[in-house]
């Protein structure tokens, strides 16, 4: 690696350190396995995603009838993500609701 590349990498590392978290929007591309597409540029698989409990399916059976308490992520949902420093983990914060 040449000196110029080392300087470039040091600059990129400094920028990364100054921005520990980035906010992104994505679209759920598939539910199982879960994947989210960011700005049609790249797709994150479930290995890179952290999904909070509030965005998972929760169903109960009452009197033989299944009741949906909370729906999980569905294909086509727009989600807000936080990219953790280093870019290896993305936390899905919530769904975006359109009026």
Phi and psi restraints in degrees (range 20) as a CNS / XPLOR table:
assign (resid 1 and name C) (resid 2 and name N)
       (resid 2 and name CA) (resid 2 and name C) 1.0 -78.1 20.0 2
assign (resid 2 and name N) (resid 2 and name CA)
       (resid 2 and name C) (resid 3 and name N) 1.0 169.0 20.0 2
assign (resid 2 and name C) (resid 3 and name N)
       (resid 3 and name CA) (resid 3 and name C) 1.0 -59.5 20.0 2
assign (resid 3 and name N) (resid 3 and name CA)
       (resid 3 and name C) (resid 4 and name N) 1.0 -42.2 20.0 2
assign (resid 3 and name C) (resid 4 and name N)
       (resid 4 and name CA) (resid 4 and name C) 1.0 -60.6 20.0 2
assign (resid 4 and name N) (resid 4 and name CA)
       (resid 4 and name C) (resid 5 and name N) 1.0 -43.1 20.0 2
assign (resid 4 and name C) (resid 5 and name N)
       (resid 5 and name CA) (resid 5 and name C) 1.0 -65.9 20.0 2
assign (resid 5 and name N) (resid 5 and name CA)
       (resid 5 and name C) (resid 6 and name N) 1.0 -36.7 20.0 2
assign (resid 5 and name C) (resid 6 and name N)
       (resid 6 and name CA) (resid 6 and name C) 1.0 -64.4 20.0 2
assign (resid 6 and name N) (resid 6 and name CA)
       (resid 6 and name C) (resid 7 and name N) 1.0 -40.9 20.0 2
assign (resid 6 and name C) (resid 7 and name N)
       (resid 7 and name CA) (resid 7 and name C) 1.0 -65.7 20.0 2
assign (resid 7 and name N) (resid 7 and name CA)
       (resid 7 and name C) (resid 8 and name N) 1.0 -43.3 20.0 2
assign (resid 7 and name C) (resid 8 and name N)
       (resid 8 and name CA) (resid 8 and name C) 1.0 -60.3 20.0 2
assign (resid 8 and name N) (resid 8 and name CA)
       (resid 8 and name C) (resid 9 and name N) 1.0 -44.9 20.0 2
assign (resid 8 and name C) (resid 9 and name N)
       (resid 9 and name CA) (resid 9 and name C) 1.0 -64.9 20.0 2
assign (resid 9 and name N) (resid 9 and name CA)
       (resid 9 and name C) (resid 10 and name N) 1.0 -39.4 20.0 2
assign (resid 9 and name C) (resid 10 and name N)
       (resid 10 and name CA) (resid 10 and name C) 1.0 -63.0 20.0 2
assign (resid 10 and name N) (resid 10 and name CA)
       (resid 10 and name C) (resid 11 and name N) 1.0 -40.3 20.0 2
assign (resid 10 and name C) (resid 11 and name N)
       (resid 11 and name CA) (resid 11 and name C) 1.0 -63.9 20.0 2
assign (resid 11 and name N) (resid 11 and name CA)
       (resid 11 and name C) (resid 12 and name N) 1.0 -44.0 20.0 2
assign (resid 11 and name C) (resid 12 and name N)
       (resid 12 and name CA) (resid 12 and name C) 1.0 -63.3 20.0 2
assign (resid 12 and name N) (resid 12 and name CA)
       (resid 12 and name C) (resid 13 and name N) 1.0 -41.1 20.0 2
assign (resid 12 and name C) (resid 13 and name N)
       (resid 13 and name CA) (resid 13 and name C) 1.0 -63.3 20.0 2
assign (resid 13 and name N) (resid 13 and name CA)
       (resid 13 and name C) (resid 14 and name N) 1.0 -38.0 20.0 2
assign (resid 13 and name C) (resid 14 and name N)
       (resid 14 and name CA) (resid 14 and name C) 1.0 -66.6 20.0 2
assign (resid 14 and name N) (resid 14 and name CA)
       (resid 14 and name C) (resid 15 and name N) 1.0 -41.1 20.0 2
assign (resid 14 and name C) (resid 15 and name N)
       (resid 15 and name CA) (resid 15 and name C) 1.0 -64.4 20.0 2
assign (resid 15 and name N) (resid 15 and name CA)
       (resid 15 and name C) (resid 16 and name N) 1.0 -44.9 20.0 2
assign (resid 15 and name C) (resid 16 and name N)
       (resid 16 and name CA) (resid 16 and name C) 1.0 -58.2 20.0 2
assign (resid 16 and name N) (resid 16 and name CA)
       (resid 16 and name C) (resid 17 and name N) 1.0 -42.8 20.0 2
assign (resid 16 and name C) (resid 17 and name N)
       (resid 17 and name CA) (resid 17 and name C) 1.0 -66.5 20.0 2
assign (resid 17 and name N) (resid 17 and name CA)
       (resid 17 and name C) (resid 18 and name N) 1.0 -31.2 20.0 2
assign (resid 17 and name C) (resid 18 and name N)
       (resid 18 and name CA) (resid 18 and name C) 1.0 -78.9 20.0 2
assign (resid 18 and name N) (resid 18 and name CA)
       (resid 18 and name C) (resid 19 and name N) 1.0 -15.9 20.0 2
assign (resid 18 and name C) (resid 19 and name N)
       (resid 19 and name CA) (resid 19 and name C) 1.0 -125.4 20.0 2
assign (resid 19 and name N) (resid 19 and name CA)
       (resid 19 and name C) (resid 20 and name N) 1.0 77.4 20.0 2
assign (resid 19 and name C) (resid 20 and name N)
       (resid 20 and name CA) (resid 20 and name C) 1.0 -67.4 20.0 2
assign (resid 20 and name N) (resid 20 and name CA)
       (resid 20 and name C) (resid 21 and name N) 1.0 -22.8 20.0 2
assign (resid 20 and name C) (resid 21 and name N)
       (resid 21 and name CA) (resid 21 and name C) 1.0 -138.4 20.0 2
assign (resid 21 and name N) (resid 21 and name CA)
       (resid 21 and name C) (resid 22 and name N) 1.0 139.2 20.0 2
assign (resid 21 and name C) (resid 22 and name N)
       (resid 22 and name CA) (resid 22 and name C) 1.0 -121.7 20.0 2
assign (resid 22 and name N) (resid 22 and name CA)
       (resid 22 and name C) (resid 23 and name N) 1.0 144.1 20.0 2
assign (resid 22 and name C) (resid 23 and name N)
       (resid 23 and name CA) (resid 23 and name C) 1.0 -99.2 20.0 2
assign (resid 23 and name N) (resid 23 and name CA)
       (resid 23 and name C) (resid 24 and name N) 1.0 128.9 20.0 2
assign (resid 23 and name C) (resid 24 and name N)
       (resid 24 and name CA) (resid 24 and name C) 1.0 -132.1 20.0 2
assign (resid 24 and name N) (resid 24 and name CA)
       (resid 24 and name C) (resid 25 and name N) 1.0 159.1 20.0 2
assign (resid 24 and name C) (resid 25 and name N)
       (resid 25 and name CA) (resid 25 and name C) 1.0 -113.0 20.0 2
assign (resid 25 and name N) (resid 25 and name CA)
       (resid 25 and name C) (resid 26 and name N) 1.0 144.1 20.0 2
assign (resid 25 and name C) (resid 26 and name N)
       (resid 26 and name CA) (resid 26 and name C) 1.0 -144.6 20.0 2
assign (resid 26 and name N) (resid 26 and name CA)
       (resid 26 and name C) (resid 27 and name N) 1.0 171.6 20.0 2
assign (resid 26 and name C) (resid 27 and name N)
       (resid 27 and name CA) (resid 27 and name C) 1.0 -123.7 20.0 2
assign (resid 27 and name N) (resid 27 and name CA)
       (resid 27 and name C) (resid 28 and name N) 1.0 132.3 20.0 2
assign (resid 27 and name C) (resid 28 and name N)
       (resid 28 and name CA) (resid 28 and name C) 1.0 -66.7 20.0 2
assign (resid 28 and name N) (resid 28 and name CA)
       (resid 28 and name C) (resid 29 and name N) 1.0 117.2 20.0 2
assign (resid 28 and name C) (resid 29 and name N)
       (resid 29 and name CA) (resid 29 and name C) 1.0 -87.5 20.0 2
assign (resid 29 and name N) (resid 29 and name CA)
       (resid 29 and name C) (resid 30 and name N) 1.0 -34.3 20.0 2
assign (resid 29 and name C) (resid 30 and name N)
       (resid 30 and name CA) (resid 30 and name C) 1.0 -153.8 20.0 2
assign (resid 30 and name N) (resid 30 and name CA)
       (resid 30 and name C) (resid 31 and name N) 1.0 152.6 20.0 2
assign (resid 30 and name C) (resid 31 and name N)
       (resid 31 and name CA) (resid 31 and name C) 1.0 -89.4 20.0 2
assign (resid 31 and name N) (resid 31 and name CA)
       (resid 31 and name C) (resid 32 and name N) 1.0 -40.2 20.0 2
assign (resid 31 and name C) (resid 32 and name N)
       (resid 32 and name CA) (resid 32 and name C) 1.0 -143.3 20.0 2
assign (resid 32 and name N) (resid 32 and name CA)
       (resid 32 and name C) (resid 33 and name N) 1.0 107.1 20.0 2
assign (resid 32 and name C) (resid 33 and name N)
       (resid 33 and name CA) (resid 33 and name C) 1.0 -73.5 20.0 2
assign (resid 33 and name N) (resid 33 and name CA)
       (resid 33 and name C) (resid 34 and name N) 1.0 149.9 20.0 2
assign (resid 33 and name C) (resid 34 and name N)
       (resid 34 and name CA) (resid 34 and name C) 1.0 -66.2 20.0 2
assign (resid 34 and name N) (resid 34 and name CA)
       (resid 34 and name C) (resid 35 and name N) 1.0 132.4 20.0 2
assign (resid 34 and name C) (resid 35 and name N)
       (resid 35 and name CA) (resid 35 and name C) 1.0 -146.9 20.0 2
assign (resid 35 and name N) (resid 35 and name CA)
       (resid 35 and name C) (resid 36 and name N) 1.0 147.3 20.0 2
assign (resid 35 and name C) (resid 36 and name N)
       (resid 36 and name CA) (resid 36 and name C) 1.0 -129.5 20.0 2
assign (resid 36 and name N) (resid 36 and name CA)
       (resid 36 and name C) (resid 37 and name N) 1.0 130.7 20.0 2
assign (resid 36 and name C) (resid 37 and name N)
       (resid 37 and name CA) (resid 37 and name C) 1.0 -96.7 20.0 2
assign (resid 37 and name N) (resid 37 and name CA)
       (resid 37 and name C) (resid 38 and name N) 1.0 131.4 20.0 2
assign (resid 37 and name C) (resid 38 and name N)
       (resid 38 and name CA) (resid 38 and name C) 1.0 -105.0 20.0 2
assign (resid 38 and name N) (resid 38 and name CA)
       (resid 38 and name C) (resid 39 and name N) 1.0 116.9 20.0 2
assign (resid 38 and name C) (resid 39 and name N)
       (resid 39 and name CA) (resid 39 and name C) 1.0 46.6 20.0 2
assign (resid 39 and name N) (resid 39 and name CA)
       (resid 39 and name C) (resid 40 and name N) 1.0 33.0 20.0 2
assign (resid 39 and name C) (resid 40 and name N)
       (resid 40 and name CA) (resid 40 and name C) 1.0 55.3 20.0 2
assign (resid 40 and name N) (resid 40 and name CA)
       (resid 40 and name C) (resid 41 and name N) 1.0 16.4 20.0 2
assign (resid 40 and name C) (resid 41 and name N)
       (resid 41 and name CA) (resid 41 and name C) 1.0 -97.1 20.0 2
assign (resid 41 and name N) (resid 41 and name CA)
       (resid 41 and name C) (resid 42 and name N) 1.0 -40.9 20.0 2
assign (resid 41 and name C) (resid 42 and name N)
       (resid 42 and name CA) (resid 42 and name C) 1.0 -154.3 20.0 2
assign (resid 42 and name N) (resid 42 and name CA)
       (resid 42 and name C) (resid 43 and name N) 1.0 160.4 20.0 2
assign (resid 42 and name C) (resid 43 and name N)
       (resid 43 and name CA) (resid 43 and name C) 1.0 -118.5 20.0 2
assign (resid 43 and name N) (resid 43 and name CA)
       (resid 43 and name C) (resid 44 and name N) 1.0 132.3 20.0 2
assign (resid 43 and name C) (resid 44 and name N)
       (resid 44 and name CA) (resid 44 and name C) 1.0 -97.4 20.0 2
assign (resid 44 and name N) (resid 44 and name CA)
       (resid 44 and name C) (resid 45 and name N) 1.0 131.7 20.0 2
assign (resid 44 and name C) (resid 45 and name N)
       (resid 45 and name CA) (resid 45 and name C) 1.0 -91.7 20.0 2
assign (resid 45 and name N) (resid 45 and name CA)
       (resid 45 and name C) (resid 46 and name N) 1.0 170.3 20.0 2
assign (resid 45 and name C) (resid 46 and name N)
       (resid 46 and name CA) (resid 46 and name C) 1.0 -61.4 20.0 2
assign (resid 46 and name N) (resid 46 and name CA)
       (resid 46 and name C) (resid 47 and name N) 1.0 -19.3 20.0 2
assign (resid 46 and name C) (resid 47 and name N)
       (resid 47 and name CA) (resid 47 and name C) 1.0 -64.1 20.0 2
assign (resid 47 and name N) (resid 47 and name CA)
       (resid 47 and name C) (resid 48 and name N) 1.0 -25.3 20.0 2
assign (resid 47 and name C) (resid 48 and name N)
       (resid 48 and name CA) (resid 48 and name C) 1.0 -103.1 20.0 2
assign (resid 48 and name N) (resid 48 and name CA)
       (resid 48 and name C) (resid 49 and name N) 1.0 -2.3 20.0 2
assign (resid 48 and name C) (resid 49 and name N)
       (resid 49 and name CA) (resid 49 and name C) 1.0 -107.0 20.0 2
assign (resid 49 and name N) (resid 49 and name CA)
       (resid 49 and name C) (resid 50 and name N) 1.0 138.5 20.0 2
assign (resid 49 and name C) (resid 50 and name N)
       (resid 50 and name CA) (resid 50 and name C) 1.0 -112.3 20.0 2
assign (resid 50 and name N) (resid 50 and name CA)
       (resid 50 and name C) (resid 51 and name N) 1.0 118.7 20.0 2
assign (resid 50 and name C) (resid 51 and name N)
       (resid 51 and name CA) (resid 51 and name C) 1.0 -110.1 20.0 2
assign (resid 51 and name N) (resid 51 and name CA)
       (resid 51 and name C) (resid 52 and name N) 1.0 122.2 20.0 2
assign (resid 51 and name C) (resid 52 and name N)
       (resid 52 and name CA) (resid 52 and name C) 1.0 -72.0 20.0 2
assign (resid 52 and name N) (resid 52 and name CA)
       (resid 52 and name C) (resid 53 and name N) 1.0 156.3 20.0 2
assign (resid 52 and name C) (resid 53 and name N)
       (resid 53 and name CA) (resid 53 and name C) 1.0 -55.7 20.0 2
assign (resid 53 and name N) (resid 53 and name CA)
       (resid 53 and name C) (resid 54 and name N) 1.0 -35.6 20.0 2
assign (resid 53 and name C) (resid 54 and name N)
       (resid 54 and name CA) (resid 54 and name C) 1.0 -63.3 20.0 2
assign (resid 54 and name N) (resid 54 and name CA)
       (resid 54 and name C) (resid 55 and name N) 1.0 -14.2 20.0 2
assign (resid 54 and name C) (resid 55 and name N)
       (resid 55 and name CA) (resid 55 and name C) 1.0 -108.1 20.0 2
assign (resid 55 and name N) (resid 55 and name CA)
       (resid 55 and name C) (resid 56 and name N) 1.0 20.6 20.0 2
assign (resid 55 and name C) (resid 56 and name N)
       (resid 56 and name CA) (resid 56 and name C) 1.0 -112.5 20.0 2
assign (resid 56 and name N) (resid 56 and name CA)
       (resid 56 and name C) (resid 57 and name N) 1.0 157.7 20.0 2
assign (resid 56 and name C) (resid 57 and name N)
       (resid 57 and name CA) (resid 57 and name C) 1.0 -63.2 20.0 2
assign (resid 57 and name N) (resid 57 and name CA)
       (resid 57 and name C) (resid 58 and name N) 1.0 139.2 20.0 2
assign (resid 57 and name C) (resid 58 and name N)
       (resid 58 and name CA) (resid 58 and name C) 1.0 -140.7 20.0 2
assign (resid 58 and name N) (resid 58 and name CA)
       (resid 58 and name C) (resid 59 and name N) 1.0 112.7 20.0 2
assign (resid 58 and name C) (resid 59 and name N)
       (resid 59 and name CA) (resid 59 and name C) 1.0 -128.5 20.0 2
assign (resid 59 and name N) (resid 59 and name CA)
       (resid 59 and name C) (resid 60 and name N) 1.0 145.4 20.0 2
assign (resid 59 and name C) (resid 60 and name N)
       (resid 60 and name CA) (resid 60 and name C) 1.0 -129.7 20.0 2
assign (resid 60 and name N) (resid 60 and name CA)
       (resid 60 and name C) (resid 61 and name N) 1.0 155.1 20.0 2
assign (resid 60 and name C) (resid 61 and name N)
       (resid 61 and name CA) (resid 61 and name C) 1.0 -108.6 20.0 2
assign (resid 61 and name N) (resid 61 and name CA)
       (resid 61 and name C) (resid 62 and name N) 1.0 124.2 20.0 2
assign (resid 61 and name C) (resid 62 and name N)
       (resid 62 and name CA) (resid 62 and name C) 1.0 -127.4 20.0 2
assign (resid 62 and name N) (resid 62 and name CA)
       (resid 62 and name C) (resid 63 and name N) 1.0 120.1 20.0 2
assign (resid 62 and name C) (resid 63 and name N)
       (resid 63 and name CA) (resid 63 and name C) 1.0 58.6 20.0 2
assign (resid 63 and name N) (resid 63 and name CA)
       (resid 63 and name C) (resid 64 and name N) 1.0 35.1 20.0 2
assign (resid 63 and name C) (resid 64 and name N)
       (resid 64 and name CA) (resid 64 and name C) 1.0 80.4 20.0 2
assign (resid 64 and name N) (resid 64 and name CA)
       (resid 64 and name C) (resid 65 and name N) 1.0 0.5 20.0 2
assign (resid 64 and name C) (resid 65 and name N)
       (resid 65 and name CA) (resid 65 and name C) 1.0 -112.2 20.0 2
assign (resid 65 and name N) (resid 65 and name CA)
       (resid 65 and name C) (resid 66 and name N) 1.0 130.6 20.0 2
assign (resid 65 and name C) (resid 66 and name N)
       (resid 66 and name CA) (resid 66 and name C) 1.0 -81.0 20.0 2
assign (resid 66 and name N) (resid 66 and name CA)
       (resid 66 and name C) (resid 67 and name N) 1.0 130.0 20.0 2
assign (resid 66 and name C) (resid 67 and name N)
       (resid 67 and name CA) (resid 67 and name C) 1.0 -117.8 20.0 2
assign (resid 67 and name N) (resid 67 and name CA)
       (resid 67 and name C) (resid 68 and name N) 1.0 131.0 20.0 2
assign (resid 67 and name C) (resid 68 and name N)
       (resid 68 and name CA) (resid 68 and name C) 1.0 -86.8 20.0 2
assign (resid 68 and name N) (resid 68 and name CA)
       (resid 68 and name C) (resid 69 and name N) 1.0 115.2 20.0 2
assign (resid 68 and name C) (resid 69 and name N)
       (resid 69 and name CA) (resid 69 and name C) 1.0 -85.4 20.0 2
assign (resid 69 and name N) (resid 69 and name CA)
       (resid 69 and name C) (resid 70 and name N) 1.0 -41.7 20.0 2
assign (resid 69 and name C) (resid 70 and name N)
       (resid 70 and name CA) (resid 70 and name C) 1.0 -150.4 20.0 2
assign (resid 70 and name N) (resid 70 and name CA)
       (resid 70 and name C) (resid 71 and name N) 1.0 130.2 20.0 2
assign (resid 70 and name C) (resid 71 and name N)
       (resid 71 and name CA) (resid 71 and name C) 1.0 -88.7 20.0 2
assign (resid 71 and name N) (resid 71 and name CA)
       (resid 71 and name C) (resid 72 and name N) 1.0 142.2 20.0 2
assign (resid 71 and name C) (resid 72 and name N)
       (resid 72 and name CA) (resid 72 and name C) 1.0 -79.9 20.0 2
assign (resid 72 and name N) (resid 72 and name CA)
       (resid 72 and name C) (resid 73 and name N) 1.0 -172.2 20.0 2
assign (resid 72 and name C) (resid 73 and name N)
       (resid 73 and name CA) (resid 73 and name C) 1.0 -68.5 20.0 2
assign (resid 73 and name N) (resid 73 and name CA)
       (resid 73 and name C) (resid 74 and name N) 1.0 141.2 20.0 2
assign (resid 73 and name C) (resid 74 and name N)
       (resid 74 and name CA) (resid 74 and name C) 1.0 -122.8 20.0 2
assign (resid 74 and name N) (resid 74 and name CA)
       (resid 74 and name C) (resid 75 and name N) 1.0 151.0 20.0 2
assign (resid 74 and name C) (resid 75 and name N)
       (resid 75 and name CA) (resid 75 and name C) 1.0 -54.1 20.0 2
assign (resid 75 and name N) (resid 75 and name CA)
       (resid 75 and name C) (resid 76 and name N) 1.0 131.3 20.0 2
assign (resid 75 and name C) (resid 76 and name N)
       (resid 76 and name CA) (resid 76 and name C) 1.0 97.4 20.0 2
assign (resid 76 and name N) (resid 76 and name CA)
       (resid 76 and name C) (resid 77 and name N) 1.0 -15.7 20.0 2
assign (resid 76 and name C) (resid 77 and name N)
       (resid 77 and name CA) (resid 77 and name C) 1.0 -61.6 20.0 2
assign (resid 77 and name N) (resid 77 and name CA)
       (resid 77 and name C) (resid 78 and name N) 1.0 139.4 20.0 2
assign (resid 77 and name C) (resid 78 and name N)
       (resid 78 and name CA) (resid 78 and name C) 1.0 -92.9 20.0 2
assign (resid 78 and name N) (resid 78 and name CA)
       (resid 78 and name C) (resid 79 and name N) 1.0 133.2 20.0 2
assign (resid 78 and name C) (resid 79 and name N)
       (resid 79 and name CA) (resid 79 and name C) 1.0 -127.0 20.0 2
assign (resid 79 and name N) (resid 79 and name CA)
       (resid 79 and name C) (resid 80 and name N) 1.0 155.2 20.0 2
assign (resid 79 and name C) (resid 80 and name N)
       (resid 80 and name CA) (resid 80 and name C) 1.0 -100.3 20.0 2
assign (resid 80 and name N) (resid 80 and name CA)
       (resid 80 and name C) (resid 81 and name N) 1.0 130.6 20.0 2
assign (resid 80 and name C) (resid 81 and name N)
       (resid 81 and name CA) (resid 81 and name C) 1.0 -123.2 20.0 2
assign (resid 81 and name N) (resid 81 and name CA)
       (resid 81 and name C) (resid 82 and name N) 1.0 150.4 20.0 2
assign (resid 81 and name C) (resid 82 and name N)
       (resid 82 and name CA) (resid 82 and name C) 1.0 -112.3 20.0 2
assign (resid 82 and name N) (resid 82 and name CA)
       (resid 82 and name C) (resid 83 and name N) 1.0 123.5 20.0 2
assign (resid 82 and name C) (resid 83 and name N)
       (resid 83 and name CA) (resid 83 and name C) 1.0 -89.4 20.0 2
assign (resid 83 and name N) (resid 83 and name CA)
       (resid 83 and name C) (resid 84 and name N) 1.0 120.2 20.0 2
assign (resid 83 and name C) (resid 84 and name N)
       (resid 84 and name CA) (resid 84 and name C) 1.0 -75.0 20.0 2
assign (resid 84 and name N) (resid 84 and name CA)
       (resid 84 and name C) (resid 85 and name N) 1.0 157.3 20.0 2
assign (resid 84 and name C) (resid 85 and name N)
       (resid 85 and name CA) (resid 85 and name C) 1.0 -53.8 20.0 2
assign (resid 85 and name N) (resid 85 and name CA)
       (resid 85 and name C) (resid 86 and name N) 1.0 134.2 20.0 2
assign (resid 85 and name C) (resid 86 and name N)
       (resid 86 and name CA) (resid 86 and name C) 1.0 96.2 20.0 2
assign (resid 86 and name N) (resid 86 and name CA)
       (resid 86 and name C) (resid 87 and name N) 1.0 -20.5 20.0 2
assign (resid 86 and name C) (resid 87 and name N)
       (resid 87 and name CA) (resid 87 and name C) 1.0 73.6 20.0 2
assign (resid 87 and name N) (resid 87 and name CA)
       (resid 87 and name C) (resid 88 and name N) 1.0 16.1 20.0 2
assign (resid 87 and name C) (resid 88 and name N)
       (resid 88 and name CA) (resid 88 and name C) 1.0 -95.0 20.0 2
assign (resid 88 and name N) (resid 88 and name CA)
       (resid 88 and name C) (resid 89 and name N) 1.0 -17.2 20.0 2
assign (resid 88 and name C) (resid 89 and name N)
       (resid 89 and name CA) (resid 89 and name C) 1.0 -130.7 20.0 2
assign (resid 89 and name N) (resid 89 and name CA)
       (resid 89 and name C) (resid 90 and name N) 1.0 138.8 20.0 2
assign (resid 89 and name C) (resid 90 and name N)
       (resid 90 and name CA) (resid 90 and name C) 1.0 -126.4 20.0 2
assign (resid 90 and name N) (resid 90 and name CA)
       (resid 90 and name C) (resid 91 and name N) 1.0 123.9 20.0 2
assign (resid 90 and name C) (resid 91 and name N)
       (resid 91 and name CA) (resid 91 and name C) 1.0 -95.4 20.0 2
assign (resid 91 and name N) (resid 91 and name CA)
       (resid 91 and name C) (resid 92 and name N) 1.0 124.1 20.0 2
assign (resid 91 and name C) (resid 92 and name N)
       (resid 92 and name CA) (resid 92 and name C) 1.0 -82.0 20.0 2
assign (resid 92 and name N) (resid 92 and name CA)
       (resid 92 and name C) (resid 93 and name N) 1.0 115.9 20.0 2
assign (resid 92 and name C) (resid 93 and name N)
       (resid 93 and name CA) (resid 93 and name C) 1.0 -82.0 20.0 2
assign (resid 93 and name N) (resid 93 and name CA)
       (resid 93 and name C) (resid 94 and name N) 1.0 -47.7 20.0 2
assign (resid 93 and name C) (resid 94 and name N)
       (resid 94 and name CA) (resid 94 and name C) 1.0 -170.6 20.0 2
assign (resid 94 and name N) (resid 94 and name CA)
       (resid 94 and name C) (resid 95 and name N) 1.0 171.0 20.0 2
assign (resid 94 and name C) (resid 95 and name N)
       (resid 95 and name CA) (resid 95 and name C) 1.0 -84.8 20.0 2
assign (resid 95 and name N) (resid 95 and name CA)
       (resid 95 and name C) (resid 96 and name N) 1.0 152.2 20.0 2
assign (resid 95 and name C) (resid 96 and name N)
       (resid 96 and name CA) (resid 96 and name C) 1.0 -97.7 20.0 2
assign (resid 96 and name N) (resid 96 and name CA)
       (resid 96 and name C) (resid 97 and name N) 1.0 127.8 20.0 2
assign (resid 96 and name C) (resid 97 and name N)
       (resid 97 and name CA) (resid 97 and name C) 1.0 -103.1 20.0 2
assign (resid 97 and name N) (resid 97 and name CA)
       (resid 97 and name C) (resid 98 and name N) 1.0 127.5 20.0 2
assign (resid 97 and name C) (resid 98 and name N)
       (resid 98 and name CA) (resid 98 and name C) 1.0 -96.8 20.0 2
assign (resid 98 and name N) (resid 98 and name CA)
       (resid 98 and name C) (resid 99 and name N) 1.0 142.8 20.0 2
